[in-house]
Amino acid sequence: MFGYRHVMLCAAALMLPAFSGGAGPHSAGPLAVQADVAQNGQRDFDFEIGTWKTQLKRRLKPLTGSTSWVEYEGTTLVKPLLGGRANTAELLVGGSAGRIEGVSLRLYNPQTKQWSLNYAAAADGAMTPPVIGGFSGGRGIFFADDTLGDRPIRVRFVISDITANSARFEQAFSADGGKTWEINWIATDTRVEEKT
């Protein structure tokens, strides 16, 4: 993912709806707002706040027939911002192939009820085109159109196996419009216990 299109996940703007605290018949109190937020997906990434041990492997030369992978290990730190309406995730991993440093930004669109996942590598500071999608049945699935070199590709990003203390992130590319997929990025995060 990193170097050609790296979409880890990390920061999210959770656009919370405004509500009136009044007692009128049409006012939405805090409990109604919390229920609405839970139902419309604005809190889908709350599970990720905290510090994570990240084990990552990346396929070298995607969509070339290569079966060579490199491995990295490090941390992902996810912090809430703006009173919980956003968060940032900082990825810092290293291995035999060098280091990967970057940040992801996830933004919730309350009109479409979908997320856009955006990534920028520290190496170039440029944001990649976002993958867009959402969560269903405990999995997040996101898609985008992009290029690999001059070649148009489809990108799929999947978040799965989500528990309170672990999650899996997988990226795949397709050169045939999504008929077949080749996985090129797998990250497994395990929560680091906070010291008190």
Long-range contacts (C-beta under 8 A, 24 or more apart in sequence): 1-58, 1-119, 1-171, 1-184, 1-185, 2-58, 2-100, 2-102, 2-119, 2-121, 2-185, 3-121, 3-123, 4-62, 4-148, 4-149, 5-119, 5-128, 5-129, 5-146, 5-148, 5-155, 5-171, 5-173, 6-100, 6-102, 6-119, 6-121, 6-128, 6-185, 7-104, 7-117, 7-118, 7-119, 7-128, 7-131, 7-142, 7-155, 7-157, 7-171, 8-76, 8-89, 8-91, 8-102, 8-104, 8-119, 8-169, 8-187, 9-45, 9-48, 9-89, 9-104, 9-106, 9-117, 9-157, 9-159, 9-169, 10-48, 10-76, 10-78, 10-87, 10-88, 10-89, 10-90, 10-91, 10-103, 10-104, 10-105, 10-106, 10-119, 11-78, 11-81, 11-86, 11-87, 11-88, 11-89, 11-103, 11-104, 11-105, 11-106, 12-45, 12-86, 12-87, 12-105, 12-106, 12-107, 12-108, 12-115, 13-82, 13-85, 13-86, 13-105, 13-106, 13-107, 13-108, 14-42, 14-43, 14-45, 14-84, 14-85, 14-86, 14-87, 14-108, 15-42, 15-85, 15-108, 15-109, 15-110, 16-42, 16-84, 16-85, 17-110, 40-110, 40-113, 41-108, 41-113, 41-114, 41-115, 41-134, 41-135, 42-108, 42-110, 44-108, 44-115, 44-134, 44-135, 44-140, 45-87, 45-106, 45-115, 47-162, 47-164, 47-167, 48-78, 48-87, 48-89, 48-167, 48-189, 49-78, 49-79, 49-80, 49-87, 50-77, 50-78, 50-191, 50-192, 50-194, 51-75, 51-76, 51-77, 51-78, 51-191, 51-192, 51-194, 52-76, 52-77, 52-78, 52-189, 52-190, 52-191, 52-192, 53-189, 53-190, 53-191, 53-192, 54-91, 54-93, 54-187, 54-188, 54-189, 55-187, 55-188, 55-190, 56-93, 56-95, 56-100, 56-185, 56-186, 56-187, 56-188, 57-185, 57-186, 57-187, 58-97, 58-184, 58-185, 59-182, 59-183, 59-184, 59-185, 60-97, 62-148, 62-173, 62-182, 62-184, 63-148, 63-151, 63-153, 63-173, 63-175, 63-182, 70-95, 70-96, 70-97, 71-95, 71-96, 72-97, 72-99, 72-100, 75-192, 76-189, 115-140, 115-142, 117-142, 117-157, 131-155, 131-156, 131-157, 133-157, 135-159, 138-162, 143-178, 148-173, 148-175, 151-175, 154-178, 156-181, 164-191, 165-190, 165-191, 166-190, 166-191
